[in-house]
Amino acid sequence: MAYEDIIYETGNGRATITINRPERLNAFRMQTIIEMGEAFERAADDESVGVVILTGAGERAFCVGGDVADPTRTAAEKRHLHTLSHRVANAIRNNGKPVIAKVRGYCIGGGNELNVMCDLTLSGESGRFGQAGPKIGSAPLWWGCQLMPAVVGEKKAREILFLTRQYDAYEALEMGLINKVVPDAELDALVDEWCDDILRRSPQGLRLAKIAMNTATDALYSSVQHGLELVALNHVYGPEPKEGIASFQEKRPADWRKFREGEGPDPATPPLSSAKNAKKKPAAKKAAPKKATKATATAKKKPAAPKAAAPKKPAAKKAAPKKATSARMTSATKGATGGRRATTRRSAG
């Protein structure tokens, strides 16, 4: 099959699937999903392939989810897209081979759902992770809501899904959303290293391990099926996705007050979390004067050293008379001990 939206490569026991839409930050459209499903199934059936790598073209993004510049419009289109999405998810989870997400830049929305579907995730320091569903009037029901609690824990998952904040690669590592972070220039070498380690293991052993670990979350398939059906109805007939997508396309904040009887913050007002982050940045600049203050304090301490040493000299002089006294005592003692020594010598003689 000739691919338009992805690049498929194999060799040295690896299959690499690259979402090739860097001009759209590797956002996927229906054609992308069709090609990804076919590529993952192709890798699963290729006996020479022992590990699959999913990545995005360019340096700016792994994937930012569905392309809102080219959204599905009708219920039939939306349902068809969700059927294709099931094919991709099943091909990732059920192919019996470890799948590694290699991330540079943005991994947001449906891109982060792909991340949680993959078995392992290796990220460059540029990686940024998060969900966007409620920000555009939807929810991440393509395994996002279902798998996130299993990956990062219940409370953290709710934070990620409700607040739709973005997290840098080190924050993602700390919460267990990814496996390792390295500088972007070292990412390719790290992926090669992990692939080599996997290829040194038994293919059947890896297959059995993956099947066993997926057992609990496989039971969530019905939630995904029902969720995507509800998302389809919401996107086509619901007013909130229309506001969310329109706001994104018009590059303005969505106004959700109209759906809460006018209640809620003014969308033109920056969130408090943004203000707090802005206040933190100048704090880093204040660190430089602190170093200068320490240097000044150290400089002041250096002249103090001779002053501390000065009192010791008189103390040494006071000790001198004690030595003299000790000397006199020694002289006196010599007279007493001298006789004993002599006696001892005579006795020895």
C-alpha positions as CSV (number, residue, x, y, z in Angstrom):
1,M,0.0,0.0,0.0
2,A,1.3,3.5,-0.9
3,Y,1.0,5.8,2.1
4,E,0.2,9.5,2.0
5,D,0.1,10.5,5.7
6,I,2.6,8.1,7.2
7,I,6.0,6.6,6.5
8,Y,6.5,2.8,7.1
9,E,10.0,1.4,7.4
10,T,11.4,-2.0,8.5
11,G,14.8,-3.3,9.2
12,N,17.0,-4.8,11.9
13,G,14.0,-6.4,13.6
14,R,12.2,-3.0,13.8
15,A,9.1,-1.5,12.2
16,T,8.9,2.3,12.4
17,I,5.6,4.1,11.8
18,T,6.0,7.8,11.4
19,I,3.0,10.2,11.2
20,N,4.2,12.4,8.4
21,R,2.2,15.6,8.7
22,P,4.7,17.9,10.4
23,E,3.0,21.0,8.9
24,R,-0.1,20.1,11.0
25,L,2.0,19.1,14.0
26,N,1.2,15.5,13.0
27,A,-2.5,15.9,13.7
28,F,-4.4,12.9,12.2
29,R,-7.3,12.9,9.8
30,M,-9.3,10.0,8.5
31,Q,-6.7,9.1,5.9
32,T,-4.0,9.0,8.6
33,I,-6.0,6.6,10.8
34,I,-6.7,4.3,7.8
35,E,-2.9,4.1,7.1
36,M,-1.9,3.7,10.7
37,G,-4.3,0.7,11.2
38,E,-2.9,-1.0,8.1
39,A,0.7,-0.3,9.1
40,F,0.3,-1.7,12.6
41,E,-1.4,-4.9,11.3
42,R,1.4,-5.2,8.7
43,A,4.0,-5.0,11.4
44,A,2.1,-7.6,13.5
45,D,2.1,-10.1,10.6
46,D,5.8,-9.6,9.7
47,E,7.8,-12.3,11.5
48,S,11.0,-10.4,11.0
49,V,9.7,-7.6,13.2
50,G,10.2,-7.9,16.9
51,V,9.4,-4.4,18.1
52,V,7.4,-1.5,16.6
53,I,8.2,2.2,17.0
54,L,5.5,5.0,16.6
55,T,6.8,8.5,16.2
56,G,6.0,11.8,14.4
57,A,7.9,13.6,11.7
58,G,9.9,16.8,12.5
59,E,11.0,18.2,15.8
60,R,7.9,20.0,16.9
61,A,5.4,17.3,17.7
62,F,4.8,13.6,18.1
63,C,1.0,14.1,17.5
64,V,-1.6,16.6,18.6
65,G,-4.6,14.4,18.0
66,G,-7.4,14.9,15.5
67,D,-7.0,17.7,13.0
68,V,-9.7,20.3,13.9
69,A,-8.9,22.1,10.6
70,D,-10.3,19.1,8.8
71,P,-13.0,17.7,11.2
72,T,-15.6,15.0,10.4
73,R,-18.9,16.6,9.8
74,T,-21.7,14.0,9.7
75,A,-22.7,11.2,12.1
76,A,-21.8,8.7,9.4
77,E,-18.3,10.2,9.0
78,K,-17.8,10.3,12.7
79,R,-18.9,6.7,13.3
80,H,-16.7,5.5,10.4
81,L,-13.7,7.3,11.9
82,H,-14.4,5.6,15.3
83,T,-14.5,2.2,13.6
84,L,-11.1,2.9,12.1
85,S,-9.8,4.2,15.5
86,H,-10.8,0.8,17.0
87,R,-8.7,-0.9,14.3
88,V,-5.6,1.2,15.3
89,A,-6.1,0.6,19.0
90,N,-6.6,-3.1,18.6
91,A,-3.6,-3.3,16.2
92,I,-1.4,-1.6,18.9
93,R,-2.7,-3.6,21.9
94,N,-3.2,-7.0,20.3
95,N,-0.3,-7.4,17.9
96,G,1.8,-9.4,20.5
97,K,4.9,-7.2,20.0
98,P,6.1,-4.3,22.2
99,V,5.2,-0.9,20.8
100,I,7.4,2.1,21.7
101,A,6.3,5.7,21.4
102,K,9.2,7.9,20.5
103,V,8.2,11.5,21.4
104,R,9.6,14.9,20.6
105,G,7.6,18.0,21.1
106,Y,3.8,18.0,21.6
107,C,2.0,14.8,22.6
108,I,-1.5,16.2,23.1
109,G,-5.1,15.0,22.9
110,G,-5.4,12.0,20.7
111,G,-1.6,12.0,20.4
112,N,-1.4,11.4,24.2
113,E,-4.1,8.7,23.9
114,L,-1.8,6.9,21.4
115,N,1.0,7.3,23.9
116,V,-1.0,5.5,26.7
117,M,-1.9,2.7,24.3
118,C,1.8,2.1,23.5
119,D,3.6,-0.3,25.8
120,L,6.6,2.0,26.4
121,T,7.3,5.7,25.9
122,L,10.7,7.3,25.4
123,S,10.8,11.1,25.2
124,G,13.2,13.9,24.4
125,E,13.4,16.8,26.8
126,S,11.1,18.8,24.4
127,G,8.2,16.4,25.1
128,R,5.0,18.0,26.3
129,F,2.0,15.9,27.3
130,G,-1.7,16.4,28.1
131,Q,-5.3,16.0,27.0
132,A,-7.6,18.6,25.3
133,G,-11.1,17.0,25.3
134,P,-13.0,19.2,27.7
135,K,-11.2,22.3,26.3
136,I,-13.0,21.7,22.9
137,G,-16.3,20.3,24.2
138,S,-15.4,16.6,24.1
139,A,-13.7,13.9,26.2
140,P,-10.7,11.6,25.5
141,L,-12.7,8.3,25.2
142,W,-10.4,6.6,22.7
143,W,-8.8,4.7,25.5
144,G,-7.7,8.0,27.2
145,C,-10.2,8.0,30.1
146,Q,-10.0,4.2,30.3
147,L,-6.3,3.7,30.5
148,M,-5.1,6.9,32.2
149,P,-6.0,5.8,35.7
150,A,-4.1,2.5,35.2
151,V,-1.1,4.4,34.0
152,V,-0.7,7.3,36.4
153,G,-3.3,6.6,39.2
154,E,-6.8,7.7,39.7
155,K,-6.3,11.2,41.2
156,K,-3.6,12.2,38.7
157,A,-5.7,10.9,35.8
158,R,-8.6,13.1,36.9
159,E,-6.3,16.1,37.1
160,I,-5.0,15.5,33.6
161,L,-8.4,14.9,32.1
162,F,-10.4,17.6,34.0
163,L,-7.8,20.5,33.9
164,T,-6.4,19.7,30.5
165,R,-3.0,21.2,31.5
166,Q,0.3,20.4,29.7
167,Y,3.2,18.7,31.4
168,D,6.8,18.7,30.4
169,A,8.8,15.5,29.9
170,Y,10.2,15.4,33.4
171,E,6.8,15.9,35.0
172,A,5.4,13.1,32.8
173,L,8.3,10.9,33.9
174,E,7.6,11.6,37.6
175,M,3.9,10.6,37.2
176,G,4.6,7.4,35.3
177,L,3.2,8.6,32.0
178,I,6.5,7.9,30.2
179,N,9.5,5.6,30.9
180,K,12.6,7.8,30.3
181,V,13.7,11.3,29.3
182,V,16.9,12.2,27.5
183,P,18.1,15.3,25.5
184,D,16.5,15.3,22.1
185,A,19.8,14.6,20.4
186,E,20.2,11.4,22.4
187,L,16.7,10.1,21.8
188,D,17.4,8.0,18.7
189,A,20.3,6.2,20.4
190,L,18.1,5.5,23.4
191,V,15.3,4.0,21.3
192,D,17.9,1.8,19.5
193,E,19.3,0.6,22.8
194,W,15.8,-0.4,24.1
195,C,14.9,-2.0,20.8
196,D,18.1,-4.1,21.0
197,D,17.3,-5.2,24.5
198,I,13.8,-6.2,23.5
199,L,15.2,-8.1,20.5
200,R,17.4,-10.1,22.8
201,R,14.3,-11.6,24.4
202,S,12.0,-14.4,23.3
203,P,9.3,-13.3,20.8
204,Q,6.8,-15.8,22.4
205,G,7.7,-14.7,25.9
206,L,7.1,-11.1,25.0
207,R,3.8,-11.9,23.3
208,L,2.6,-13.8,26.4
209,A,3.6,-11.1,28.7
210,K,1.9,-8.4,26.7
211,I,-1.4,-10.4,26.5
212,A,-1.3,-11.1,30.2
213,M,-0.7,-7.5,31.2
214,N,-3.5,-6.3,28.9
215,T,-6.1,-8.6,30.4
216,A,-7.5,-6.2,33.0
217,T,-7.7,-3.2,30.7
218,D,-9.1,-5.3,27.8
219,A,-12.3,-5.5,29.9
220,L,-12.6,-1.7,29.3
221,Y,-13.3,-2.2,25.6
222,S,-17.1,-1.8,26.0
223,S,-16.4,1.6,27.7
224,V,-14.4,2.7,24.6
225,Q,-17.1,1.5,22.3
226,H,-19.9,3.3,24.1
227,G,-17.8,6.3,24.7
228,L,-17.0,6.8,21.0
229,E,-20.6,6.4,20.1
230,L,-21.5,9.2,22.6
231,V,-18.7,11.4,21.3
232,A,-20.0,10.9,17.7
233,L,-23.5,12.1,18.8
234,N,-22.1,15.0,20.8
235,H,-19.8,16.2,18.0
236,V,-22.5,16.1,15.4
237,Y,-25.5,17.3,17.4
238,G,-24.1,19.0,20.5
239,P,-23.6,22.7,20.7
240,E,-20.5,22.6,23.0
241,P,-18.2,20.9,20.5
242,K,-19.2,23.5,17.9
243,E,-18.1,26.3,20.4
244,G,-14.9,24.4,21.2
245,I,-13.9,23.8,17.6
246,A,-14.9,27.3,16.5
247,S,-12.8,28.8,19.3
248,F,-9.8,26.8,18.3
249,Q,-10.1,27.7,14.6
250,E,-10.6,31.3,15.5
251,K,-7.7,31.3,18.0
252,R,-9.8,32.6,20.9
253,P,-10.7,31.2,24.3
254,A,-13.9,29.2,24.3
255,D,-16.8,30.8,26.2
256,W,-18.5,28.1,28.3
257,R,-20.6,30.6,30.3
258,K,-23.4,30.3,27.9
259,F,-23.8,26.6,28.9
260,R,-23.7,27.5,32.7
261,E,-26.4,30.3,32.8
262,G,-23.7,32.9,32.4
263,E,-21.7,31.7,35.4
264,G,-17.9,31.2,35.3
265,P,-14.8,33.2,34.6
266,D,-14.5,35.6,31.7
267,P,-12.6,33.7,28.9
268,A,-10.6,36.8,28.2
269,T,-9.1,36.7,31.7
270,P,-6.0,34.5,31.9
271,P,-6.3,31.5,34.3
272,L,-4.9,31.8,37.7
273,S,-2.5,28.9,37.0
274,S,-1.0,30.9,34.1
275,A,-0.5,33.9,36.4
276,K,1.3,31.7,38.9
277,N,3.5,30.3,36.3
278,A,4.3,33.8,35.1
279,K,5.3,34.8,38.6
280,K,7.7,31.9,38.9
281,K,9.8,32.9,35.9
282,P,11.2,36.2,37.4
283,A,12.1,34.2,40.5
284,A,14.7,32.3,38.5
285,K,16.3,35.6,37.5
286,K,16.6,36.6,41.2
287,A,18.9,33.6,41.8
288,A,21.8,35.5,40.2
289,P,22.0,38.3,42.8
290,K,22.0,35.6,45.6
291,K,25.2,34.2,44.2
292,A,26.7,37.7,44.3
293,T,25.6,38.1,47.9
294,K,27.3,34.8,48.9
295,A,30.5,35.9,47.2
296,T,30.4,39.2,49.1
297,A,29.8,37.3,52.3
298,T,32.7,35.0,51.6
299,A,34.9,38.0,50.8
300,K,34.0,39.6,54.1
301,K,34.9,36.4,56.0
302,K,38.5,36.3,54.6
303,P,39.8,39.4,56.4
304,A,38.2,38.1,59.6
305,A,40.6,35.1,59.5
306,P,43.7,37.0,60.7
307,K,41.7,38.6,63.5
308,A,40.7,35.2,64.7
309,A,44.3,34.1,64.6
310,A,45.6,37.1,66.5
311,P,44.3,36.2,69.9
312,K,46.0,32.8,69.7
313,K,49.5,34.4,69.9
314,P,49.0,35.9,73.4
315,A,47.5,32.6,74.5
316,A,50.7,30.9,73.4
317,K,52.7,33.4,75.6
318,K,50.6,32.6,78.6
319,A,51.3,28.9,78.1
320,A,55.1,29.6,78.2
321,P,55.2,30.2,82.0
322,K,53.4,26.9,82.5
323,K,56.2,25.2,80.6
324,A,58.7,27.0,82.8
325,T,56.9,25.7,85.9
326,S,56.9,22.3,84.3
327,A,60.6,22.6,83.8
328,R,61.2,23.5,87.5
329,M,59.2,20.5,88.5
330,T,61.2,18.4,86.2
331,S,64.4,19.7,87.8
332,A,63.1,18.9,91.2
333,T,62.0,15.6,90.1
334,K,65.4,14.8,88.6
335,G,66.9,15.1,92.1
336,A,64.4,12.6,93.5
337,T,64.5,10.3,90.6
338,G,68.1,10.5,90.0
339,G,68.7,8.5,93.2
340,R,66.2,5.9,92.2
341,R,67.8,5.5,88.9
342,A,71.2,5.1,90.5
343,T,69.8,2.6,92.9
344,T,68.4,0.7,90.1
345,R,71.6,0.7,88.3
346,R,73.5,-0.6,91.4
347,S,70.8,-3.3,91.9
348,A,71.1,-4.3,88.3
349,G,74.9,-4.4,88.8
